[in-house]
């Protein structure tokens, strides 16, 4: 890549892409030595300084600011934490995730309530033959948990595939390329956790009606139609 200034040209090599939308994605980040051949009369608008180990960044920025303030410049410590925008987005994603989990759990709860009411007579027969209450709970949770396991096994790969398609499209829409490191956010442990989440949600939603069915008196269950 060639950079030109007042008839002088210097060639630089692009070694990577920064995920930064500042300057409409056209900001060039390099060392001052890379531009020395241009002998430009202007200075870059921003300088990034990394202090040596053991140096207090806040104190260094305070002393530097006192020196550059008469020149109309400013020195400040750059926060290394997450920006407020990223924090707000993560809070929104967390809230939506919790809402989806609650809605899914309530859906399972409603389905299992209707199912146990339809099968209450059959459960009464099983109880009369010696089925213990914990076995009734286990029977209901096992049937629901199997459906949750299938849902997790199918839904997680589809979700990852959709994520890989949507994220690059979002980057292209704003004129940038999202780095693969920011797209490949799902490692094997997280994928396993997400796959088992279907079982957890299903069993959590089915537990209250399963316990209620287990506590139903055998005589009452046998009289039900």
Phi, psi and omega per residue, in radians:
X1 nan 2.369 -3.105
X2 -1.880 2.322 3.064
X3 -1.971 2.341 -3.086
X4 -2.180 2.551 3.100
X5 -2.733 2.002 3.089
X6 0.916 0.831 3.081
X7 1.458 -0.100 3.119
X8 -1.763 2.512 -3.093
X9 -2.304 2.464 3.059
X10 -2.377 2.456 -3.138
X11 -1.764 2.309 3.104
X12 -2.186 2.757 -3.122
X13 -1.923 2.220 3.105
X14 -1.367 2.129 -3.080
X15 -1.894 -0.096 -3.137
X16 3.109 3.058 -3.131
X17 -2.158 2.300 -3.124
X18 -1.675 2.304 3.124
X19 -1.405 1.388 -3.081
X20 -2.522 2.156 -3.103
X21 -1.589 0.092 3.109
X22 -1.108 2.511 -3.108
X23 1.113 0.550 -3.112
X24 0.994 0.560 3.105
X25 1.333 0.171 -3.084
X26 -1.874 0.211 -3.140
X27 -1.285 2.339 3.120
X28 -1.815 2.200 3.128
X29 -1.970 2.103 -3.121
X30 -2.711 3.068 3.098
X31 -1.487 2.780 3.119
X32 -1.112 -0.567 -3.126
X33 -1.083 -0.517 3.140
X34 -1.165 -0.429 -3.102
X35 -1.818 0.114 -3.082
X36 -1.086 -0.602 -3.102
X37 -1.177 -0.359 3.139
X38 -1.329 -0.432 -3.087
X39 0.830 0.815 -3.086
X40 -1.225 2.574 3.138
X41 -1.456 -0.272 -3.134
X42 -1.761 2.853 3.123
X43 -1.982 2.672 3.066
X44 -1.029 2.603 -3.108
X45 -1.195 -0.452 -3.095
X46 -2.370 2.500 3.037
X47 -2.122 2.392 3.054
X48 -1.887 2.169 -3.092
X49 -2.074 2.223 3.055
X50 -1.806 2.053 -3.082
X51 -1.371 2.740 3.133
X52 -1.231 2.771 3.123
X53 -1.066 2.317 -3.130
X54 1.657 -0.143 3.127
X55 -1.535 2.385 3.116
X56 -1.376 1.956 -3.098
X57 -1.045 -0.695 -3.113
X58 -1.130 -0.745 3.124
X59 -1.176 -0.696 3.120
X60 -1.093 -0.775 3.135
X61 -1.129 -0.608 3.132
X62 -1.151 -0.794 3.130
X63 -1.166 -0.710 -3.141
X64 -1.171 -0.654 -3.141
X65 -1.123 -0.639 3.108
X66 -1.124 -0.516 -3.129
X67 -1.419 -0.639 -3.038
X68 -1.663 -0.187 -3.137
X69 -1.040 -0.735 3.100
X70 -1.070 -0.345 -3.138
X71 -1.573 0.031 -3.126
X72 1.473 0.244 3.135
X73 -1.839 3.072 -3.107
X74 -2.548 2.450 3.090
X75 -2.063 2.354 -3.121
X76 -2.631 2.745 3.116
X77 -1.434 2.246 3.103
X78 -1.446 2.204 3.132
X79 -1.200 2.301 3.124
X80 -1.590 -0.133 -3.137
X81 -1.395 -3.021 -3.106
X82 -1.354 2.572 3.118
X83 -1.254 2.854 3.141
X84 -1.140 -0.544 3.121
X85 -1.154 -0.786 3.121
X86 -1.121 -0.695 3.124
X87 -1.094 -0.736 3.122
X88 -1.150 -0.690 3.125
X89 -1.137 -0.718 3.119
X90 -1.158 -0.653 3.083
X91 -1.114 -0.700 3.114
X92 -1.149 -0.749 3.122
X93 -1.099 -0.720 3.123
X94 -1.094 -0.763 3.134
X95 -1.097 -0.753 3.120
X96 -1.136 -0.664 3.114
X97 -1.102 -0.778 3.124
X98 -1.083 -0.726 3.130
X99 -1.106 -0.726 3.127
X100 -1.133 -0.704 3.124
X101 -1.121 -0.724 3.134
X102 -1.134 -0.774 3.132
X103 -1.096 -0.736 3.116
X104 -1.109 -0.737 3.118
X105 -1.097 -0.708 3.113
X106 -1.168 -0.604 3.075
X107 -1.110 -0.744 3.091
X108 -1.130 -0.737 3.131
X109 -1.004 -0.826 -3.118
X110 -1.119 -0.724 -3.123
X111 -1.139 -0.765 -3.105
X112 -1.211 -0.615 3.079
X113 -1.042 -0.827 3.132
X114 -1.141 -0.677 -3.113
X115 -1.173 -0.759 -3.130
X116 -1.183 -0.572 3.083
X117 -1.171 -0.652 3.108
X118 -1.205 -0.519 -3.069
X119 -1.815 0.263 -3.049
X120 -1.105 -0.592 3.122
X121 -1.198 -0.716 3.109
X122 -1.117 -0.690 3.099
X123 -1.131 -0.613 3.093
X124 -1.123 -0.667 3.094
X125 -1.117 -0.778 3.121
X126 -1.072 -0.703 3.133
X127 -1.141 -0.680 3.132
X128 -1.156 -0.414 3.109
X129 -1.542 -0.006 3.047
X130 1.984 0.157 3.116
X131 -1.197 2.238 3.131
X132 -1.381 2.769 3.129
X133 -1.020 -0.686 -3.126
X134 -1.167 -0.493 3.085
X135 -1.246 -0.580 3.065
X136 -1.129 -0.787 3.108
X137 -1.078 -0.763 -3.127
X138 -1.106 -0.668 3.141
X139 -1.107 -0.776 -3.128
X140 -1.181 -0.801 -3.096
X141 -1.166 -0.607 3.137
X142 -1.150 -0.755 3.138
X143 -1.136 -0.693 3.140
X144 -1.295 -0.689 -3.141
X145 -1.094 -0.602 3.104
X146 -1.108 -0.707 3.087
X147 -1.139 -0.691 3.108
X148 -1.120 -0.644 3.117
X149 -1.146 -0.735 3.097
X150 -1.126 -0.716 3.128
X151 -1.090 -0.720 3.114
X152 -1.170 -0.704 -3.131
X153 -1.153 -0.542 3.137
X154 -1.556 -0.703 -3.032
X155 -1.269 -0.643 -3.096
X156 -1.116 -0.877 3.090
X157 -1.047 -0.670 3.111
X158 -1.143 -0.673 3.123
X159 -1.150 -0.726 3.108
X160 -1.131 -0.723 3.105
X161 -1.096 -0.739 3.114
X162 -1.131 -0.673 3.113
X163 -1.084 -0.730 -3.135
X164 -1.213 -0.413 3.116
X165 -1.519 -0.670 -3.025
X166 -1.348 -0.749 -3.059
X167 -1.049 -0.857 3.073
X168 -1.057 -0.627 3.120
X169 -1.134 -0.663 3.084
X170 -1.133 -0.691 3.099
X171 -1.119 -0.763 3.124
X172 -1.122 -0.532 -3.126
X173 -1.156 -0.505 3.133
X174 -1.818 0.177 3.046
X175 1.375 0.568 3.123
X176 -2.483 2.966 3.090
X177 -1.994 2.129 3.121
X178 -1.365 2.196 -3.112
X179 -1.041 2.565 3.108
X180 -1.008 -0.536 3.141
X181 -1.112 -0.511 3.122
X182 -1.493 -0.304 3.105
X183 -1.560 -0.705 -3.137
X184 -1.405 1.192 -3.075
X185 -1.648 -0.082 -3.057
X186 -1.882 1.805 3.051
X187 -1.541 2.974 -3.135
X188 -0.956 -0.781 3.135
X189 -1.054 -0.708 -3.130
X190 -1.199 -0.641 3.115
X191 -1.126 -0.718 3.097
X192 -1.115 -0.720 3.126
X193 -1.099 -0.736 3.132
X194 -1.175 -0.644 3.128
X195 -1.151 -0.676 3.122
X196 -1.342 -0.245 3.130
X197 -1.093 -0.548 3.101
X198 -1.088 -0.699 3.106
X199 -1.168 -0.736 -3.119
X200 -1.112 -0.809 -3.141
X201 -1.114 -0.720 -3.118
X202 -1.135 -0.813 -3.123
X203 -1.199 -0.634 3.125
X204 -1.148 -0.718 3.116
X205 -1.252 -0.504 -3.105
X206 -1.539 -0.245 -3.055
X207 -1.084 -0.860 -3.133
X208 -1.015 -0.872 3.113
X209 -1.164 -0.499 3.096
X210 -1.167 -0.735 3.102
X211 -1.148 -0.697 3.123
X212 -1.103 -0.711 3.115
X213 -1.157 -0.634 3.139
X214 -1.185 -0.516 -3.114
X215 -1.501 -0.134 3.131
X216 -1.161 2.320 -3.122
X217 -1.098 2.518 -3.090
X218 -1.093 -0.749 -3.120
X219 -1.113 -0.727 3.126
X220 -1.134 -0.673 3.137
X221 -1.189 -0.628 3.140
X222 -1.246 -0.475 3.133
X223 -1.412 -0.257 -3.107
X224 -1.282 2.547 3.126
X225 -2.114 nan nan
